[in-house]
Amino acid sequence: MTPPVSDLEHGWYALEWIIRIGALAVVPLRRTPAAARAWLLLIFFLPLPGLLLFMTIGSPRFPVWRRERFDALAPFFTGIAQSQRPYAPVLGSAAPIAALAKKLGHMPATGGNALLLIDDYDAVIDNLIADIDAAERSIHILVYIFADDGVGQRVAAALGGAVARGLDVRVLFDPIGSRPWRRGTQALLQAAGVQVRETLPVGLLRAPTRRDMRNHRKLFVIDDRIGYAGSQNIVAKDFRPGIVNRELVARVTGPVVASMAALVRGDWSLETGTPPEQALTVSPAKGDTFLQLLPSGADYPLAGFETLLVWQLHQARDHVIIVTPYFVPGEDVLAAMGTAVARGVTIDLVLSRVADQPLVRLSQSSFYDELLRAGVSIYLFPNQLLHAKTLSIDGTLAVVGSSNVDLRSFQLNQEASLLIYDAPSIAKVRAIQAGYLAAASRLSPDAWRARPRLRRLAENVARLVDSLL
């Protein structure tokens, strides 16, 4: 005889169905189809645990107070953009790209810049310290990781020297990215007299909606006339045992530095609540390079870098090279890559054979078979973690920045990408990418499809987890 169902069980069943039905109305809003499917699947099978997890990490949006602060910065960004107008370049066929990037990130393209690409880790630190030592007015650093190790101590000592000379010295670092060194870094910089703040602090008050929404930007600005943008943090290149990082950083001078300075000042204002000072002058022309800064993140209504990437993949005519350590794309990126190859475009995807995040690597690997079948060439860079993030499309556009080609960079992280439009500078990026390709080994479709079934299962599970973004 079947035991009677209690009122408590009836109530539990009713609650589960209320959660399931409610999820159908709420989950699909402002999410990718893959993310919506993953969340609905989890909630339908595990209603209450799925609801609790969704409430914790299901909303990639900042709280109202932060959105209000960001909206209040609009006149500041507009004023800087207007002051850069005298340096507006004639871009020809690249003009629509610059127009879209300005719409997405509010920063204009500028001519008259000088560009130095540095793909030597130690040389980046040496150049940065030399520029800090020669600074005359201000040094503003925005970085994901600032460690209190040997590299961090060298930079902090230089910053302390600048403070002693009476300069305005500020550091913004991410508390999650810098978690192992967080307290030591705070103490190190404060002892040097540096003004230091955490970006997106993780305390109970005024924290972001999700603790994994991070400021992943790496921007160093000296005297508002020298700017660094790229993938490198302020930490030893071998801070992870057994892994050596390989980076790419752009050191620039010229009018575009005002965009970098404005973005760093804006982020400082968001964290401190104080309006950015208006005394920001545009550096005069220093060279012939056409550059544009594209900031992206949850502050902006569209996923800036992803939007630009998808559109440019559809526009590509000859050759696309994508270099990224983490590749977990959305459906739009995958479809654009497949369509481009079908139109006769060569796409080379350069990834790192060395992995520092096993779960991400499994999720990333789940896309390889689909990409190989579409005709994308996958290259695995050996020996070092190729942490550089760079893109080139035909001879029209190159990008160096902090954004990975993954859902985290597209939807959760604050990022900064430097767009490059002039042919000589694009050729320099392509030469560095050619070095990566020459050192890497091409992934064989047959060898990849022979991998163990257990590995395939692990990849699919990891892919499902990443879709919960």
N, C-alpha and C positions, 0 to 999 in steps of 0.2 A: 504494500500500500504506500502510495506517495505521500510524504509528510506535507501538511498544509504550509502554504507560503505565508510568512509573517508580514505584518504591516511594515516592519523595518526593511524586509527584502523588497516589498513593493515600492517603498520609497527610494531604495537604492537603485532599482531598475529605472524608475521614473527619472531620477537625477542623471543617470548615465545617458538616457535618451534626450534629456534637455540639453546636456552638454554637447552631444553629437549634433543635434539639430541647430543649436546655437553656433557651433563651429562652422556649419555650412554657410551661415550668414556673415560671419566675422572673418574667418581665416583667409578667404580668397582676396580680401581687400588689400590693394597695394603690395601684392606679393607676386613673384614669378609663378608660373604654373607648376614648376617642379617643386618649389617651396610649399605651395598650397597643397599639392598632392601628398607630400611627405607629412605635413602637419595633420591633414585630415585622416591619413592612414593611421598615424600614431593615436590620434584622439578617438577614432572609431574603435580601435582594439583596446586601448587603455584610457578610457575617458577621463578619470580623475587625475592620474599621473600626467597624462598628456596635457590636460588643462593647466596644471600647476607649472609644467615646463614651459608651456606657451606663454603664460603670464610672466615668467621669468626672463625668457630670451626671445619671445615671439614678435616683439615690436621693435624694429630697427629705426626708432625715431627718438629725437632728443626731447626733453621736457619743455613745457611752454616757456618757462623763464629764459631758457637758452635761446629758443627760437626768437623771442622778443629782442634779446640782446643782439642776435645776428642781424635781424631786420633793421635795428637801429644803426648798424654799421654801413648801410647802403650809401648814405651821402658821402661817407669817408672814402669808400672804394670808388664811387663815381667821380669824386674830385681828383683822385690820383689818376684815374683813367683819362680824364680831360686834360690833365697836365702832360700826359704822354702823347697827345695828339700830334704835336709837331714832328714826332719821330715815326709816324705811321708809314709803313713800307708799302711799296707797290708789289703785290704778291702774285699777280697774274692768276694762273689756274688754282693756286692755293688760297685765294681770297675767300671762297666759301668755307674752307676749313677754319680759317681764322675767325670768320663771322660766327660760325657755330660755337667755337670754343669761347668766344667772348660772351655769347648768350648763356652758355653753360656755367662759366666761372667768373664772369664780370671783368676779366682782365683783357686788355687789348694786345694785339701784336705790335711789336716795335722793331724798327731798324736801328742801325748804328751801334750794335753790340759787338763785343769781342768774346769769343768762346774758347775755352781750353777744356778738353776732355781728358780726365785723369782716370786711368784704369789700374793704377798702382795704389794699393791700400795705404802703405806707409807714406807715399807722396801726398795723398790727400791730407793726412794729419800734419805733415811738415808744411805744406802750403797754407793750411788754415792757421797754424801757429805763427807763421811768418806774417800773415796778414793781420792777425790779432796784435802782434808786437808792433806793427807799423800803424795801427789804427789811431785816429786822432779825435774821434767824437763818440762813436757808439759801436757796440757789438751786441747783436741780438741772435740768439741761437734757439731754434725749435727742432727737437730731435726725439725720436722714439726711444732710443737707448742712450743713456749717459751713465757710464759705469765709473766706479771709483778705483778702477785698476790702473795699471801703468799709463795707458793711453789717456784715460780720464784725468789722471793727476797732472800729466803734461799740459793738457788743454786748460785745466783749472788753474794751474800756475800762471799760464799766459793771461788768462782772464783776470786773475788777481793782480797781475802787473798792470793791466789796463785800468782796473779800479783805482789802483794807487796813483795813476796818472790823471785821475779825475773823470774818466769816461763813463758813459751810461752803459752798463753791462747787465744783460738779462739772459736768463736761460729758462726755457720751457722744456720739460721732459715728461714722457709718459710713465706713470707709476706702474703700469702693468708690464710694459716693455722693459723697464728698468728695475723690475721687482727684486732681483737678487742683490742689487746694489743701492736700492732706493734710499735707505737711511744714510748709508755712507756717502752717497752722492750729495744728498741734502747738506750734510755736515761739511763735506769738502768745499762745496760752493759757497755756503754761508761763511765759512772761515776765511774764504778769499774775498769776502765782501760783495759777492755777486747777488743781484736780485734773482731769486729762483722761485718758480712756481711749477706745480704739477698740472699737466693737461688732463682734462676729464678725470678729476680725482674720484676715488672709489669709496669715499666715506659714506655715511648714511645721509648726510645733507648735500643737496645739490649735485648728486651723482647722476650720470646719464641713465636713461631708462634701462639700458643693458650694460652690464659691466664689461662686456667684450666689445663695445663700441670704442675704438681707440683712435688717438691721433698718431698716425703712422708717418707724418711728414718729416723730412730731413732738409731743413733750410737754414743756412748760416749767412748772416748779413753783416757786413762790416762797413761802417760809415755811410750806409745807404748807397754805396758805390761799387761794392764787391759782393757777389752772391754765389752761394754754392747750392746746388740742387742735385739730388740723385738718390742712391740707395744706401749710402754708408752711414752708420751710427758712430757714436763716440765710445768705442769699446775696442779691445784687442781683437785682431782678426781671427784669432783662434780661441775665442772666449768659450766656445763649446769644445769639450775635450775630443780630440781626434778630428776636428772639422776646421778647415781654414776657409774663410770667406773671401770671395772675389767680387769686387764692386765696380761700379762706374759712376763717376761724379762729374758734373759740369761746373766749372768755375767761370763766372761771367762778369763782365763789366759793361756798363752802358745803361740805356733807359729802362730795360726790362727789370733791372734790380729794384726799381721802385715798386713793381708788382710784388716781388718777394718781400720787400720791407713792409708793404701794406698788409700782406697776408699774415706775417709774423706779428705785427702790431695788432691786427684784428684778433688773432688767437689769444694774445696777451690780454686784450680788453675783455674777451669772453670769459676768461678765467678770473680776472680781478674785478670786473665790473666798472672799471674806470675807462672813460672814452679815450681813444687813441689821440695822441697829440697830432696836430695838423702840420707841424714843421717837418715835412718830408719833401725834399726836393728831388727832382728827376735828374739823374746823372747825365751829363752830356754824352754825345756820341763818342764811342771808343773804337769802332770797327765797322764791319760790313755784314754782320750776321743778323738774320731776321729771327726773332725769338718771341715766344708768348708763354706765359705761365697759365696753366689750367689747374686750379684747385678743384677738388671734388670731395664729396662726403655727404653725411646726412643733413648738413645745414642747407644743402642745395636741393631744389625740387627734382632734378634729374640726376641719374648716375653718370657724371660727366665723362670720365675716361671710358667707361663701357659704351656710352652712346657714341662717342667719337670713334672708338675702335670698330664698332659694328658698321657704322656708316662708311668708314674708310675701307674696310674689307670689301664692302659692296662696290666701292669705287675703284678698287685696285685693278691694274691692267697687266702688270708684268711680274713683280716679285715682292713678296712680303716676308720679312724676317721678324719673328717674335722671340725675345729672350726674356724668360721669367723663371724664378725658382719655384713658384707655386702656380699651377695651372688647374683651376677648377672652374671652368667657364659655365655661363648660363646657356640656355638653348639658343638665344639670339646669336651669340658669338660662334657657337658650333655651326649653326645654319649658314652664317655669313662665310665662314671658312670653307665649308663644303661647296657653297655656290661659287666662291671665287676660284677654287680648283677646277670646278666644272667648266668655268669660262676660260681656262687655260692659264690661270695665274699660278705661279710657283709659290708655295708657302713652306718655309722652313721654320720649325718650332724647336728652339734650343732650350733644353731643360737640364737640370743638374742631376748627374748620376748619384752624387752624394746627397743624402737626405738628413735633415735635422728634425723633421716632424713626421713620424711614421704614419699617423692617421691621414694626414694630408697627402702623403705620397701614395697611399693605397687608393684614396679617392681620385687623385690625379691619374693614376694608372688605369682606372676604370674607363677613361676616355680614349686610351691609346688605340684600341682595336677600331673604334668608330672613326677616329682620325685617319688611321692608316688605310682603312677601306675607302675613305673619301679621297685619298691621294695626298694627304699632308705628309711631309717628310719630318720625322722626329729625330732629333740629335740629342745625345746624352753627353754632357760635358764631364770629364773625369777629374778625379783627385781633389778638387776643391768644390765647395758649395758656391756655385755661380749665382750669387745673390743680386746681380745686376738686373735692372728692369729697363729694357729698351726695345724700341719698335722702329722699323723702317718700312715704308710703303712706296714702292717705285722710287723715283727721284723727287717726290713731292713733299714727303713728310718724314721726319724722324722724331722720336720721343725718348727722353731720358728722364727718369723720375723715381718715385717711391712706390707706384702702384703696381701690384701684381695683376696677372690675368686670372683672378679668382673672385668668388662671390664675396669674400670678406672685404677685399679692396673695393669692389664695386658698390657694396651696400652698407658696410659697417664702418670702415676706416676713413679718417680724414687723410687725404692724399694730396700730393702736388706733383704735377708733370710739366716738364719743360718741352714745349713744342718748337721744333727747328724746321725752318722753311727754305733756307738758301742752299743751293746745290753743293757748294764746296763743303759746308758743314755737314750736310746729310752724307756726303761721301766719306767724311771722317768717321761718322757713326757706323756706316757700312763697313769700313775697313776694320774697325774693332769687332764688329759682328762676324766678319770673315775670319778673324783670328779664332773666335769661339768655335765656328763651324769646322775649321781646320783641325782643331784640337779634339773635337767631339767625334763620337762614333754614331753612325746612323742605325736606328733601330730597325731590325729586319722583321717584316710582318710574319714570316713563317716562324721565326724563333720566338716572337712574342706570343703567338697563338698556341705554342707548345707549352706554355707555363702551366703549373699544376692547377687542378680544379679548386683545391682549397684556397689558393691565392686568388682565384677569380671570385670566389664567394666572399672573401675578406674585402676585396675591392668594392664589390657591390654594396656590402653593408656600410662601408665607409662613405660611399657616394650618397647613400640614403641619409646618413647623419649630416653630411655637409649641406644637403638640400634643406635642412631645417632652418637655414638662415632666412 
